[in-house]
Amino acid sequence: MLEKQIESYLIWAVEHHGGKTWKFTSPGRKGVADRIVCLPDGTTWFVELKTKDGRLSELQKIFRNDVLRLRQNYACLSSIEAVDAFITALPK
């Protein structure tokens, strides 16, 4: 499955959960997460999307570590099943 298919499914799943997603780009900074997910309970997630065999680049690992060090929410999702598990684990 292509990354863009997983991304489309994430957008659909988050919207059906009552949230919104935005494509995240940061000019001049590589490695940022693909999507920002904002949920009705006020939480925000930085979500990186990969294919099953995809791996985080070194810059993506640095971004992930920075976000987690700042006690923010981060997820790396690599399949439809991972998106489903992410959505299921969210507060209702």
C-alpha positions in Angstrom: 0.0 0.0 0.0 1.2 3.5 -0.9 1.9 6.1 1.8 -0.6 8.4 0.2 -3.3 5.8 0.6 -2.5 5.4 4.3 -2.6 9.2 4.6 -6.0 9.4 2.9 -7.3 6.8 5.3 -5.9 8.7 8.3 -7.7 11.9 7.1 -11.0 10.0 6.7 -10.7 8.2 10.1 -9.8 11.3 12.0 -12.7 13.3 10.5 -15.1 10.4 11.4 -13.7 10.6 15.0 -14.6 14.4 15.0 -11.1 15.7 14.4 -9.2 17.5 11.7 -5.8 16.9 10.1 -3.5 19.3 8.3 -0.6 18.7 6.1 2.5 19.8 7.9 5.4 21.5 6.2 8.1 23.6 7.7 10.1 25.6 5.2 13.8 25.3 5.9 13.4 22.3 8.3 13.4 18.8 7.0 12.2 15.8 8.9 8.9 17.2 10.3 5.9 14.9 10.6 3.5 14.6 7.7 0.3 15.6 9.5 -0.9 17.5 12.5 -4.0 15.8 14.0 -6.3 17.9 16.2 -8.9 16.1 18.2 -12.1 17.3 19.9 -10.7 16.6 23.4 -8.1 19.3 22.7 -5.1 17.0 22.1 -2.8 17.4 19.1 -0.7 14.7 17.5 2.2 14.9 15.1 1.8 11.9 12.8 4.4 10.5 10.4 3.2 8.2 7.7 5.2 5.3 6.2 4.7 2.3 4.1 5.1 -1.2 5.8 8.8 -1.2 4.9 9.4 2.5 5.4 11.9 3.7 8.0 12.3 7.0 9.7 15.2 9.1 8.3 17.8 10.5 10.8 16.1 13.9 10.6 12.7 12.4 11.2 14.1 10.6 14.3 15.5 13.9 15.6 12.1 15.5 15.1 10.3 12.6 16.8 12.8 12.8 19.8 12.4 16.6 20.0 8.6 16.3 20.0 8.6 13.6 22.7 11.1 15.4 24.8 8.7 18.4 24.8 6.0 16.0 26.0 3.9 16.3 22.8 2.0 13.4 21.1 3.7 11.6 18.3 2.8 8.6 16.2 4.3 6.9 13.2 1.7 4.9 11.3 2.6 2.4 8.5 -0.7 0.7 7.6 -4.5 0.9 7.7 -4.4 -1.4 10.7 -2.1 1.0 12.5 -4.4 3.9 11.7 -7.3 1.9 13.1 -5.4 1.1 16.3 -4.5 4.8 16.6 -8.1 5.9 16.3 -9.4 3.1 18.6 -7.0 4.2 21.3 -8.2 7.8 21.3 -10.6 9.1 23.8 -14.2 9.1 22.6 
